[in-house]
Amino acid sequence: MTFVVTDNCKGCRFTDCVAVCPVDCFHGDGEMLYIDPAECIDCGACVPECPVEAIFDETQVPENQKHWTAINAERSPALPVINVQGDPLPGAQERKEKLGF
């Protein structure tokens, strides 16, 4: 079992989640974060920290978001590790509000 970042992260890239992660499982590109399932230790510490509710236990990913499980597994190994909290993307607060948070 692992955790999965879904599309609510896209365009936000809040990094509150990486600040509490005890391992280096978060990777990122210019749009969002991804979780490497090979590195995730299934602790779930990241889930309540995400201000846009983008992270799910892989068994609880909404049906219309299940494709993100494969996307995280495919993209994360090739991207740099993100293990320090940084600034969200420009426009992240507006996207957060648009998502209803």
SEDRENSE-505520 format. One record per residue: x, y, z of N, C-alpha, C, O in turn; chain; residue in three letters. Coordinates in nm, 3 decimals. Layout:
BEGIN
+---------+---------+---------+---------+---------+---------+---------+---------+---------+---------+---------+---------+-----+------+
!     npx !     npy !     npz !    capx !    capy !    capz !     cpx !     cpy !     cpz !     opx !     opy !     opz ! mol ! type !
+---------+---------+---------+---------+---------+---------+---------+---------+---------+---------+---------+---------+-----+------+
!       X !       Y !       Z !       X !       Y !       Z !       X !       Y !       Z !       X !       Y !       Z !   A !  ALA !
...
+---------+---------+---------+---------+---------+---------+---------+---------+---------+---------+---------+---------+-----+------+
This chain:
BEGIN
+---------+---------+---------+---------+---------+---------+---------+---------+---------+---------+---------+---------+-----+------+
!     npx !     npy !     npz !    capx !    capy !    capz !     cpx !     cpy !     cpz !     opx !     opy !     opz ! mol ! type !
+---------+---------+---------+---------+---------+---------+---------+---------+---------+---------+---------+---------+-----+------+
!   0.084 !  -0.118 !   0.000 !   0.000 !   0.000 !   0.000 !   0.089 !   0.124 !   0.000 !   0.199 !   0.124 !   0.055 !   A !  MET !
!   0.039 !   0.229 !  -0.062 !   0.112 !   0.355 !  -0.067 !   0.011 !   0.469 !  -0.071 !  -0.110 !   0.447 !  -0.069 !   A !  THR !
!   0.061 !   0.588 !  -0.075 !  -0.024 !   0.706 !  -0.087 !  -0.002 !   0.766 !  -0.224 !   0.103 !   0.748 !  -0.285 !   A !  PHE !
!  -0.104 !   0.838 !  -0.273 !  -0.105 !   0.887 !  -0.410 !  -0.143 !   1.034 !  -0.410 !  -0.236 !   1.076 !  -0.341 !   A !  VAL !
!  -0.068 !   1.114 !  -0.487 !  -0.103 !   1.255 !  -0.507 !  -0.191 !   1.263 !  -0.632 !  -0.156 !   1.208 !  -0.736 !   A !  VAL !
!  -0.303 !   1.332 !  -0.620 !  -0.397 !   1.344 !  -0.732 !  -0.396 !   1.487 !  -0.787 !  -0.317 !   1.570 !  -0.745 !   A !  THR !
!  -0.484 !   1.513 !  -0.881 !  -0.479 !   1.638 !  -0.956 !  -0.513 !   1.765 !  -0.880 !  -0.492 !   1.874 !  -0.933 !   A !  ASP !
!  -0.563 !   1.756 !  -0.759 !  -0.583 !   1.879 !  -0.681 !  -0.449 !   1.949 !  -0.655 !  -0.446 !   2.070 !  -0.634 !   A !  ASN !
!  -0.340 !   1.874 !  -0.658 !  -0.207 !   1.932 !  -0.637 !  -0.161 !   2.013 !  -0.758 !  -0.083 !   2.107 !  -0.746 !   A !  CYS !
!  -0.209 !   1.975 !  -0.875 !  -0.165 !   2.038 !  -0.999 !  -0.197 !   2.188 !  -0.998 !  -0.312 !   2.228 !  -0.979 !   A !  LYS !
!  -0.096 !   2.267 !  -1.018 !  -0.112 !   2.412 !  -1.019 !  -0.100 !   2.476 !  -0.883 !  -0.100 !   2.598 !  -0.872 !   A !  GLY !
!  -0.090 !   2.396 !  -0.778 !  -0.074 !   2.447 !  -0.641 !   0.067 !   2.420 !  -0.591 !   0.144 !   2.511 !  -0.562 !   A !  CYS !
!   0.096 !   2.292 !  -0.581 !   0.224 !   2.242 !  -0.530 !   0.256 !   2.298 !  -0.391 !   0.366 !   2.346 !  -0.365 !   A !  ARG !
!   0.156 !   2.290 !  -0.304 !   0.182 !   2.320 !  -0.163 !   0.276 !   2.210 !  -0.113 !   0.262 !   2.095 !  -0.154 !   A !  PHE !
!   0.369 !   2.244 !  -0.026 !   0.466 !   2.144 !   0.021 !   0.456 !   2.118 !   0.170 !   0.553 !   2.073 !   0.232 !   A !  THR !
!   0.342 !   2.146 !   0.229 !   0.320 !   2.117 !   0.370 !   0.343 !   1.968 !   0.397 !   0.393 !   1.929 !   0.503 !   A !  ASP !
!   0.306 !   1.885 !   0.300 !   0.317 !   1.739 !   0.313 !   0.461 !   1.693 !   0.326 !   0.490 !   1.602 !   0.405 !   A !  CYS !
!   0.552 !   1.754 !   0.252 !   0.691 !   1.708 !   0.257 !   0.757 !   1.742 !   0.390 !   0.851 !   1.675 !   0.432 !   A !  VAL !
!   0.707 !   1.845 !   0.455 !   0.765 !   1.887 !   0.584 !   0.744 !   1.782 !   0.692 !   0.822 !   1.775 !   0.787 !   A !  ALA !
!   0.640 !   1.700 !   0.680 !   0.612 !   1.598 !   0.782 !   0.650 !   1.457 !   0.739 !   0.641 !   1.363 !   0.818 !   A !  VAL !
!   0.692 !   1.441 !   0.615 !   0.725 !   1.308 !   0.564 !   0.859 !   1.262 !   0.623 !   0.959 !   1.332 !   0.612 !   A !  CYS !
!   0.860 !   1.143 !   0.686 !   0.984 !   1.093 !   0.746 !   1.083 !   1.031 !   0.646 !   1.195 !   0.997 !   0.684 !   A !  PRO !
!   1.042 !   1.015 !   0.522 !   1.129 !   0.960 !   0.419 !   1.128 !   1.052 !   0.297 !   1.050 !   1.148 !   0.292 !   A !  VAL !
!   1.211 !   1.023 !   0.200 !   1.218 !   1.105 !   0.079 !   1.134 !   1.045 !  -0.033 !   1.188 !   1.004 !  -0.136 !   A !  ASP !
!   1.003 !   1.040 !  -0.013 !   0.918 !   0.978 !  -0.116 !   0.852 !   1.081 !  -0.208 !   0.795 !   1.043 !  -0.311 !   A !  CYS !
!   0.858 !   1.210 !  -0.173 !   0.797 !   1.311 !  -0.258 !   0.894 !   1.358 !  -0.365 !   1.011 !   1.385 !  -0.338 !   A !  PHE !
!   0.844 !   1.368 !  -0.486 !   0.920 !   1.418 !  -0.600 !   0.832 !   1.524 !  -0.667 !   0.710 !   1.523 !  -0.650 !   A !  HIS !
!   0.895 !   1.613 !  -0.741 !   0.814 !   1.717 !  -0.801 !   0.863 !   1.765 !  -0.935 !   0.981 !   1.754 !  -0.968 !   A !  GLY !
!   0.769 !   1.818 !  -1.012 !   0.801 !   1.887 !  -1.136 !   0.751 !   2.031 !  -1.122 !   0.722 !   2.075 !  -1.011 !   A !  ASP !
!   0.742 !   2.102 !  -1.229 !   0.702 !   2.241 !  -1.224 !   0.556 !   2.264 !  -1.193 !   0.516 !   2.378 !  -1.171 !   A !  GLY !
!   0.475 !   2.157 !  -1.192 !   0.332 !   2.171 !  -1.169 !   0.280 !   2.112 !  -1.038 !   0.187 !   2.165 !  -0.978 !   A !  GLU !
!   0.342 !   2.001 !  -0.994 !   0.286 !   1.932 !  -0.878 !   0.387 !   1.836 !  -0.816 !   0.501 !   1.824 !  -0.862 !   A !  MET !
!   0.343 !   1.769 !  -0.710 !   0.422 !   1.668 !  -0.641 !   0.369 !   1.529 !  -0.676 !   0.255 !   1.513 !  -0.720 !   A !  LEU !
!   0.455 !   1.430 !  -0.656 !   0.421 !   1.290 !  -0.678 !   0.483 !   1.210 !  -0.565 !   0.583 !   1.252 !  -0.506 !   A !  TYR !
!   0.426 !   1.095 !  -0.534 !   0.481 !   1.006 !  -0.432 !   0.537 !   0.882 !  -0.500 !   0.469 !   0.818 !  -0.580 !   A !  ILE !
!   0.661 !   0.850 !  -0.466 !   0.725 !   0.729 !  -0.517 !   0.678 !   0.612 !  -0.430 !   0.713 !   0.606 !  -0.312 !   A !  ASP !
!   0.601 !   0.519 !  -0.486 !   0.550 !   0.409 !  -0.405 !   0.659 !   0.318 !  -0.349 !   0.637 !   0.250 !  -0.249 !   A !  PRO !
!   0.777 !   0.317 !  -0.411 !   0.887 !   0.235 !  -0.362 !   0.950 !   0.296 !  -0.237 !   1.014 !   0.225 !  -0.159 !   A !  ALA !
!   0.933 !   0.425 !  -0.217 !   0.992 !   0.494 !  -0.102 !   0.891 !   0.522 !   0.010 !   0.930 !   0.533 !   0.126 !   A !  GLU !
!   0.764 !   0.532 !  -0.024 !   0.660 !   0.563 !   0.075 !   0.650 !   0.451 !   0.179 !   0.647 !   0.333 !   0.143 !   A !  CYS !
!   0.647 !   0.488 !   0.306 !   0.638 !   0.388 !   0.412 !   0.496 !   0.377 !   0.468 !   0.474 !   0.315 !   0.572 !   A !  ILE !
!   0.401 !   0.437 !   0.399 !   0.259 !   0.422 !   0.432 !   0.221 !   0.477 !   0.569 !   0.131 !   0.425 !   0.634 !   A !  ASP !
!   0.290 !   0.581 !   0.612 !   0.260 !   0.635 !   0.745 !   0.137 !   0.725 !   0.746 !   0.069 !   0.736 !   0.848 !   A !  CYS !
!   0.107 !   0.789 !   0.633 !  -0.010 !   0.875 !   0.624 !   0.005 !   1.013 !   0.685 !  -0.092 !   1.088 !   0.691 !   A !  GLY !
!   0.124 !   1.048 !   0.729 !   0.144 !   1.180 !   0.792 !   0.113 !   1.294 !   0.697 !   0.073 !   1.402 !   0.740 !   A !  ALA !
!   0.131 !   1.272 !   0.569 !   0.112 !   1.376 !   0.469 !  -0.034 !   1.412 !   0.445 !  -0.065 !   1.526 !   0.411 !   A !  CYS !
!  -0.123 !   1.316 !   0.461 !  -0.263 !   1.335 !   0.423 !  -0.328 !   1.455 !   0.491 !  -0.383 !   1.540 !   0.421 !   A !  VAL !
!  -0.325 !   1.467 !   0.624 !  -0.392 !   1.581 !   0.686 !  -0.322 !   1.715 !   0.662 !  -0.380 !   1.820 !   0.688 !   A !  PRO !
!  -0.198 !   1.711 !   0.614 !  -0.123 !   1.835 !   0.591 !  -0.155 !   1.900 !   0.458 !  -0.128 !   2.019 !   0.440 !   A !  GLU !
!  -0.211 !   1.827 !   0.365 !  -0.238 !   1.880 !   0.232 !  -0.357 !   1.975 !   0.237 !  -0.469 !   1.932 !   0.267 !   A !  CYS !
!  -0.336 !   2.104 !   0.207 !  -0.445 !   2.201 !   0.217 !  -0.549 !   2.190 !   0.106 !  -0.652 !   2.258 !   0.112 !   A !  PRO !
!  -0.523 !   2.107 !   0.004 !  -0.620 !   2.090 !  -0.104 !  -0.668 !   1.945 !  -0.117 !  -0.726 !   1.907 !  -0.218 !   A !  VAL !
!  -0.643 !   1.865 !  -0.013 !  -0.687 !   1.725 !  -0.008 !  -0.654 !   1.648 !  -0.135 !  -0.739 !   1.583 !  -0.194 !   A !  GLU !
!  -0.527 !   1.658 !  -0.176 !  -0.482 !   1.592 !  -0.299 !  -0.423 !   1.454 !  -0.274 !  -0.395 !   1.382 !  -0.370 !   A !  ALA !
!  -0.402 !   1.414 !  -0.147 !  -0.332 !   1.289 !  -0.118 !  -0.429 !   1.187 !  -0.058 !  -0.505 !   1.217 !   0.034 !   A !  ILE !
!  -0.423 !   1.067 !  -0.115 !  -0.511 !   0.959 !  -0.071 !  -0.432 !   0.830 !  -0.051 !  -0.332 !   0.806 !  -0.118 !   A !  PHE !
!  -0.479 !   0.749 !   0.042 !  -0.434 !   0.611 !   0.051 !  -0.474 !   0.546 !  -0.081 !  -0.585 !   0.571 !  -0.130 !   A !  ASP !
!  -0.388 !   0.465 !  -0.140 !  -0.418 !   0.409 !  -0.272 !  -0.548 !   0.328 !  -0.274 !  -0.609 !   0.313 !  -0.380 !   A !  GLU !
!  -0.590 !   0.278 !  -0.161 !  -0.716 !   0.202 !  -0.158 !  -0.838 !   0.294 !  -0.148 !  -0.952 !   0.248 !  -0.158 !   A !  THR !
!  -0.814 !   0.424 !  -0.128 !  -0.925 !   0.518 !  -0.112 !  -0.925 !   0.630 !  -0.217 !  -0.998 !   0.728 !  -0.204 !   A !  GLN !
!  -0.844 !   0.613 !  -0.320 !  -0.843 !   0.713 !  -0.428 !  -0.980 !   0.710 !  -0.494 !  -1.029 !   0.602 !  -0.530 !   A !  VAL !
!  -1.042 !   0.827 !  -0.511 !  -1.173 !   0.829 !  -0.579 !  -1.165 !   0.763 !  -0.717 !  -1.062 !   0.771 !  -0.785 !   A !  PRO !
!  -1.271 !   0.701 !  -0.757 !  -1.275 !   0.625 !  -0.882 !  -1.224 !   0.707 !  -1.001 !  -1.149 !   0.656 !  -1.084 !   A !  GLU !
!  -1.265 !   0.833 !  -1.009 !  -1.226 !   0.917 !  -1.123 !  -1.083 !   0.969 !  -1.112 !  -1.038 !   1.043 !  -1.200 !   A !  ASN !
!  -1.011 !   0.931 !  -1.006 !  -0.872 !   0.973 !  -0.987 !  -0.775 !   0.854 !  -0.985 !  -0.654 !   0.874 !  -0.966 !   A !  GLN !
!  -0.824 !   0.734 !  -1.003 !  -0.741 !   0.613 !  -0.991 !  -0.621 !   0.613 !  -1.085 !  -0.518 !   0.552 !  -1.054 !   A !  LYS !
!  -0.631 !   0.680 !  -1.199 !  -0.520 !   0.684 !  -1.293 !  -0.396 !   0.751 !  -1.234 !  -0.285 !   0.732 !  -1.283 !   A !  HIS !
!  -0.415 !   0.831 !  -1.127 !  -0.302 !   0.898 !  -1.063 !  -0.209 !   0.800 !  -0.990 !  -0.093 !   0.834 !  -0.965 !   A !  TRP !
!  -0.256 !   0.684 !  -0.957 !  -0.170 !   0.583 !  -0.894 !  -0.057 !   0.547 !  -0.990 !   0.060 !   0.545 !  -0.950 !   A !  THR !
!  -0.090 !   0.518 !  -1.114 !   0.011 !   0.485 !  -1.214 !   0.098 !   0.606 !  -1.248 !   0.219 !   0.593 !  -1.266 !   A !  ALA !
!   0.037 !   0.723 !  -1.256 !   0.113 !   0.844 !  -1.288 !   0.219 !   0.871 !  -1.182 !   0.333 !   0.903 !  -1.216 !   A !  ILE !
!   0.183 !   0.859 !  -1.053 !   0.280 !   0.878 !  -0.946 !   0.395 !   0.779 !  -0.959 !   0.511 !   0.816 !  -0.948 !   A !  ASN !
!   0.362 !   0.652 !  -0.982 !   0.464 !   0.547 !  -0.992 !   0.555 !   0.569 !  -1.112 !   0.675 !   0.542 !  -1.104 !   A !  ALA !
!   0.500 !   0.616 !  -1.223 !   0.579 !   0.636 !  -1.344 !   0.666 !   0.761 !  -1.336 !   0.784 !   0.757 !  -1.374 !   A !  GLU !
!   0.611 !   0.870 !  -1.289 !   0.684 !   0.998 !  -1.294 !   0.781 !   1.020 !  -1.179 !   0.889 !   1.076 !  -1.199 !   A !  ARG !
!   0.745 !   0.977 !  -1.060 !   0.825 !   1.012 !  -0.943 !   0.972 !   0.970 !  -0.951 !   1.058 !   1.051 !  -0.914 !   A !  SER !
!   1.007 !   0.850 !  -0.996 !   1.149 !   0.812 !  -0.994 !   1.239 !   0.900 !  -1.081 !   1.359 !   0.911 !  -1.054 !   A !  PRO !
!   1.185 !   0.962 !  -1.183 !   1.265 !   1.043 !  -1.274 !   1.274 !   1.190 !  -1.231 !   1.345 !   1.268 !  -1.293 !   A !  ALA !
!   1.202 !   1.227 !  -1.127 !   1.197 !   1.366 !  -1.083 !   1.280 !   1.387 !  -0.956 !   1.305 !   1.291 !  -0.883 !   A !  LEU !
!   1.320 !   1.511 !  -0.930 !   1.398 !   1.537 !  -0.808 !   1.316 !   1.518 !  -0.680 !   1.196 !   1.544 !  -0.677 !   A !  PRO !
!   1.385 !   1.474 !  -0.576 !   1.322 !   1.460 !  -0.444 !   1.291 !   1.600 !  -0.391 !   1.373 !   1.691 !  -0.402 !   A !  VAL !
!   1.174 !   1.615 !  -0.333 !   1.134 !   1.739 !  -0.266 !   1.116 !   1.703 !  -0.119 !   1.021 !   1.634 !  -0.083 !   A !  ILE !
!   1.207 !   1.749 !  -0.034 !   1.199 !   1.714 !   0.107 !   1.210 !   1.835 !   0.200 !   1.229 !   1.822 !   0.321 !   A !  ASN !
!   1.199 !   1.953 !   0.140 !   1.201 !   2.077 !   0.217 !   1.081 !   2.160 !   0.177 !   1.054 !   2.177 !   0.058 !   A !  VAL !
!   1.010 !   2.211 !   0.275 !   0.892 !   2.292 !   0.244 !   0.934 !   2.420 !   0.175 !   1.027 !   2.488 !   0.219 !   A !  GLN !
!   0.866 !   2.452 !   0.068 !   0.893 !   2.573 !  -0.008 !   0.765 !   2.648 !  -0.037 !   0.657 !   2.612 !   0.011 !   A !  GLY !
!   0.779 !   2.751 !  -0.115 !   0.663 !   2.831 !  -0.152 !   0.577 !   2.756 !  -0.253 !   0.629 !   2.686 !  -0.340 !   A !  ASP !
!   0.444 !   2.769 !  -0.242 !   0.357 !   2.711 !  -0.344 !   0.373 !   2.787 !  -0.475 !   0.436 !   2.892 !  -0.480 !   A !  PRO !
!   0.316 !   2.734 !  -0.579 !   0.323 !   2.798 !  -0.709 !   0.246 !   2.930 !  -0.709 !   0.152 !   2.946 !  -0.631 !   A !  LEU !
!   0.284 !   3.023 !  -0.795 !   0.204 !   3.145 !  -0.808 !   0.061 !   3.107 !  -0.849 !   0.042 !   3.023 !  -0.937 !   A !  PRO !
!  -0.035 !   3.166 !  -0.787 !  -0.175 !   3.134 !  -0.816 !  -0.230 !   3.019 !  -0.736 !  -0.346 !   2.982 !  -0.752 !   A !  GLY !
!  -0.148 !   2.960 !  -0.649 !  -0.192 !   2.843 !  -0.572 !  -0.308 !   2.876 !  -0.479 !  -0.401 !   2.797 !  -0.465 !   A !  ALA !
!  -0.304 !   2.992 !  -0.417 !  -0.412 !   3.029 !  -0.326 !  -0.545 !   3.043 !  -0.401 !  -0.650 !   3.001 !  -0.351 !   A !  GLN !
!  -0.539 !   3.100 !  -0.519 !  -0.660 !   3.114 !  -0.601 !  -0.713 !   2.976 !  -0.643 !  -0.834 !   2.952 !  -0.641 !   A !  GLU !
!  -0.621 !   2.886 !  -0.680 !  -0.664 !   2.750 !  -0.717 !  -0.724 !   2.680 !  -0.597 !  -0.824 !   2.609 !  -0.610 !   A !  ARG !
!  -0.664 !   2.698 !  -0.481 !  -0.717 !   2.638 !  -0.358 !  -0.860 !   2.684 !  -0.335 !  -0.948 !   2.603 !  -0.303 !   A !  LYS !
!  -0.884 !   2.812 !  -0.350 !  -1.019 !   2.866 !  -0.330 !  -1.115 !   2.812 !  -0.437 !  -1.230 !   2.781 !  -0.406 !   A !  GLU !
!  -1.068 !   2.801 !  -0.561 !  -1.150 !   2.748 !  -0.669 !  -1.189 !   2.602 !  -0.641 !  -1.298 !   2.558 !  -0.678 !   A !  LYS !
!  -1.098 !   2.529 !  -0.577 !  -1.127 !   2.390 !  -0.541 !  -1.220 !   2.379 !  -0.421 !  -1.270 !   2.271 !  -0.390 !   A !  LEU !
!  -1.243 !   2.492 !  -0.353 !  -1.336 !   2.492 !  -0.240 !  -1.271 !   2.477 !  -0.103 !  -1.336 !   2.436 !  -0.007 !   A !  GLY !
!  -1.143 !   2.508 !  -0.095 !  -1.074 !   2.495 !   0.034 !  -1.032 !   2.630 !   0.086 !  -0.972 !   2.639 !   0.193 !   A !  PHE !
+---------+---------+---------+---------+---------+---------+---------+---------+---------+---------+---------+---------+-----+------+
